[in-house]
């Protein structure tokens, strides 16, 4: 296993740490959960950078990296819905898009192809991380920034999901 893939596996291993801290219920544990979430999120950029820089990109990494991202975001959404009045409908939209794209990615990888993240999908990930991070802060109530970040993350999530499926459909039409 190369260093970028080890960082990705480390991100997966931080998910249960995040969950334990988030459910401790103390101010310190909440701050630590936010810190773990942000460190795990930052590791996503680091592993990709190292893989490209050292020419260590691999099919395993291309599959594991987005999967690790999904596990981190899904666990955070679960916490937010359960503890922070995050709208269930928004969490379900995000989760359904992510599962759909991951299934599409798996089908393409199993057929010998790749489905790299688009620039807009990378922006979507940044928006989701910013939104989740903001919602993890123990605010007194929901403020305008909660709504703005939620709306932006949901729009980018749906938009990029649609782009992947439309692009895949066009590829299939050209192949036939």
BELCORVEN-V56301 format. One record per residue. N is the residue number from 1. RES is the residue in three letters. SS is DSSP state (hx for helix, st for strand, lp for the rest). PHI is phi in degrees with one decimal (NA if undefined). Layout:
N:RES:SS:PHI ; N:RES:SS:PHI
This chain:
1:UNK:lp:NA ; 2:UNK:lp:-85.8 ; 3:UNK:hx:-61.2 ; 4:UNK:hx:-58.7 ; 5:UNK:hx:-67.3 ; 6:UNK:hx:-64.9 ; 7:UNK:hx:-64.5 ; 8:UNK:hx:-62.2 ; 9:UNK:hx:-62.7 ; 10:UNK:hx:-59.6 ; 11:UNK:hx:-63.2 ; 12:UNK:hx:-62.2 ; 13:UNK:hx:-69.4 ; 14:UNK:hx:-77.2 ; 15:UNK:hx:-59.0 ; 16:UNK:hx:-64.3 ; 17:UNK:hx:-63.0 ; 18:UNK:hx:-57.4 ; 19:UNK:hx:-62.1 ; 20:UNK:hx:-61.4 ; 21:UNK:hx:-65.3 ; 22:UNK:hx:-61.4 ; 23:UNK:lp:-92.3 ; 24:UNK:lp:-65.2 ; 25:UNK:lp:88.6 ; 26:UNK:lp:-93.8 ; 27:UNK:hx:-61.4 ; 28:UNK:hx:-62.8 ; 29:UNK:hx:-64.2 ; 30:UNK:hx:-63.8 ; 31:UNK:hx:-65.3 ; 32:UNK:hx:-65.9 ; 33:UNK:hx:-61.7 ; 34:UNK:hx:-60.9 ; 35:UNK:hx:-60.8 ; 36:UNK:hx:-62.4 ; 37:UNK:hx:-59.8 ; 38:UNK:hx:-68.6 ; 39:UNK:hx:-64.7 ; 40:UNK:hx:-62.1 ; 41:UNK:hx:-64.7 ; 42:UNK:hx:-65.9 ; 43:UNK:hx:-64.6 ; 44:UNK:hx:-62.8 ; 45:UNK:hx:-69.2 ; 46:UNK:hx:-65.1 ; 47:UNK:hx:-65.4 ; 48:UNK:hx:-65.4 ; 49:UNK:hx:-60.5 ; 50:UNK:hx:-64.4 ; 51:UNK:hx:-63.7 ; 52:UNK:hx:-69.9 ; 53:UNK:hx:-65.2 ; 54:UNK:lp:-96.2 ; 55:UNK:lp:53.8 ; 56:UNK:lp:-111.4 ; 57:UNK:lp:-64.4 ; 58:UNK:lp:-141.7 ; 59:UNK:hx:-62.9 ; 60:UNK:hx:-61.8 ; 61:UNK:hx:-64.7 ; 62:UNK:hx:-64.0 ; 63:UNK:hx:-86.0 ; 64:UNK:hx:-69.5 ; 65:UNK:hx:-59.3 ; 66:UNK:hx:-67.1 ; 67:UNK:hx:-65.6 ; 68:UNK:hx:-61.9 ; 69:UNK:hx:-59.4 ; 70:UNK:hx:-63.5 ; 71:UNK:hx:-60.3 ; 72:UNK:hx:-66.0 ; 73:UNK:hx:-66.6 ; 74:UNK:hx:-61.6 ; 75:UNK:hx:-65.0 ; 76:UNK:hx:-66.3 ; 77:UNK:hx:-62.9 ; 78:UNK:hx:-58.6 ; 79:UNK:hx:-61.3 ; 80:UNK:hx:-64.5 ; 81:UNK:hx:-64.6 ; 82:UNK:hx:-73.0 ; 83:UNK:hx:-114.6 ; 84:UNK:lp:-125.1 ; 85:UNK:lp:59.3 ; 86:UNK:lp:-69.3 ; 87:UNK:lp:-64.5 ; 88:UNK:hx:-59.0 ; 89:UNK:hx:-59.3 ; 90:UNK:hx:-69.5 ; 91:UNK:hx:-61.5 ; 92:UNK:hx:-66.2 ; 93:UNK:hx:-61.1 ; 94:UNK:hx:-63.1 ; 95:UNK:hx:-63.4 ; 96:UNK:hx:-62.8 ; 97:UNK:hx:-62.0 ; 98:UNK:hx:-63.7 ; 99:UNK:hx:-65.6 ; 100:UNK:hx:-60.1 ; 101:UNK:hx:-68.4 ; 102:UNK:hx:-64.2 ; 103:UNK:hx:-64.0 ; 104:UNK:hx:-60.4 ; 105:UNK:hx:-60.3 ; 106:UNK:hx:-62.3 ; 107:UNK:hx:-61.8 ; 108:UNK:hx:-68.4 ; 109:UNK:hx:-64.3 ; 110:UNK:hx:-63.4 ; 111:UNK:lp:-87.4 ; 112:UNK:lp:94.7 ; 113:UNK:lp:-101.0 ; 114:UNK:lp:-136.9 ; 115:UNK:lp:-136.1 ; 116:UNK:lp:-67.9 ; 117:UNK:lp:-67.6 ; 118:UNK:lp:-77.4 ; 119:UNK:hx:-58.6 ; 120:UNK:hx:-67.3 ; 121:UNK:hx:-66.6 ; 122:UNK:hx:-67.8 ; 123:UNK:hx:-62.5 ; 124:UNK:hx:-59.7 ; 125:UNK:hx:-63.1 ; 126:UNK:hx:-61.8 ; 127:UNK:hx:-63.4 ; 128:UNK:hx:-62.2 ; 129:UNK:hx:-65.4 ; 130:UNK:hx:-62.7 ; 131:UNK:hx:-63.2 ; 132:UNK:hx:-62.3 ; 133:UNK:hx:-57.9 ; 134:UNK:hx:-62.8 ; 135:UNK:hx:-69.2 ; 136:UNK:hx:-74.8 ; 137:UNK:lp:-67.3 ; 138:UNK:lp:-76.0 ; 139:UNK:lp:-75.4 ; 140:UNK:lp:-88.9 ; 141:UNK:lp:86.9 ; 142:UNK:lp:-99.1 ; 143:UNK:lp:-109.1 ; 144:UNK:hx:-58.5 ; 145:UNK:hx:-64.2 ; 146:UNK:hx:-56.7 ; 147:UNK:hx:-68.1 ; 148:UNK:hx:-63.4 ; 149:UNK:hx:-65.1 ; 150:UNK:hx:-61.0 ; 151:UNK:hx:-61.7 ; 152:UNK:hx:-63.1 ; 153:UNK:hx:-64.4 ; 154:UNK:hx:-66.2 ; 155:UNK:hx:-61.5 ; 156:UNK:hx:-63.8 ; 157:UNK:hx:-61.3 ; 158:UNK:hx:-68.4 ; 159:UNK:hx:-60.4 ; 160:UNK:hx:-68.7 ; 161:UNK:hx:-61.8 ; 162:UNK:hx:-62.8 ; 163:UNK:hx:-59.0 ; 164:UNK:hx:-60.3 ; 165:UNK:hx:-71.3 ; 166:UNK:hx:-66.3 ; 167:UNK:hx:-62.5 ; 168:UNK:hx:-64.6 ; 169:UNK:hx:-64.7 ; 170:UNK:hx:-63.8 ; 171:UNK:hx:-62.6 ; 172:UNK:hx:-64.5 ; 173:UNK:hx:-64.9 ; 174:UNK:hx:-68.4 ; 175:UNK:hx:-70.4 ; 176:UNK:lp:-97.0
